Amino acid sequence: MARDAGAVMREVTGNSLCMDVVGFLVRPSQTKGFSPHRDRQPEDWTPKGVPPETSATFKADGMAKYVTLWAALTDATPENS
């Protein structure tokens, strides 16, 4: 899954995959997941091992340097996600 997601991100944004996995259990009978939003790092944040000159979160052409991919592992619809 990570290999395929990395290929899609590279094709769409030019970014390489920096693996970070977070899992959430959202029980459809009890609650909903997150409302639509955009994860974004602060302008002064630099990932470990990345040279400081690349610390801005956007490229010169306006493309985001950092993107997040959410993948549902169970059935997800607008009503329960």
CORBELVEN-V259711 format. One record per residue. N is the residue number from 1. PHI is phi in radians with two decimals (none if undefined). Layout:
n = <N N>
phi = <PHI PHI>
This chain:
n = <1 2 3 4 5 6 7 8 9 10 11 12 13 14 15 16 17 18 19 20 21 22 23 24 25 26 27 28 29 30 31 32 33 34 35 36 37 38 39 40 41 42 43 44 45 46 47 48 49 50 51 52 53 54 55 56 57 58 59 60 61 62 63 64 65 66 67 68 69 70 71 72 73 74 75 76 77 78 79 80 81>
phi = <none -1.12 -1.07 -1.15 -1.10 -1.08 -1.14 -1.13 -1.08 -1.10 -1.15 -1.40 -2.00 1.44 -1.46 -1.68 -1.26 -2.11 -1.11 -2.63 -2.02 -2.31 -2.03 -2.29 -1.78 -2.03 -1.40 -0.99 -1.33 -1.87 -2.84 -2.05 -1.46 -1.56 -1.28 -0.97 -2.78 -2.12 -1.32 -2.62 -1.42 -1.11 -0.99 -1.68 -1.63 -2.21 -1.08 -0.99 1.52 -1.69 -1.02 -1.01 -1.19 -1.86 -1.29 -1.08 -1.50 -2.20 -1.36 -1.02 -1.49 1.62 -1.26 -1.16 -1.43 -2.14 -2.26 -2.10 -2.02 -1.79 -2.21 -1.34 -1.71 -2.34 -1.03 -2.27 -2.29 -1.03 -1.36 -2.08 -2.17>
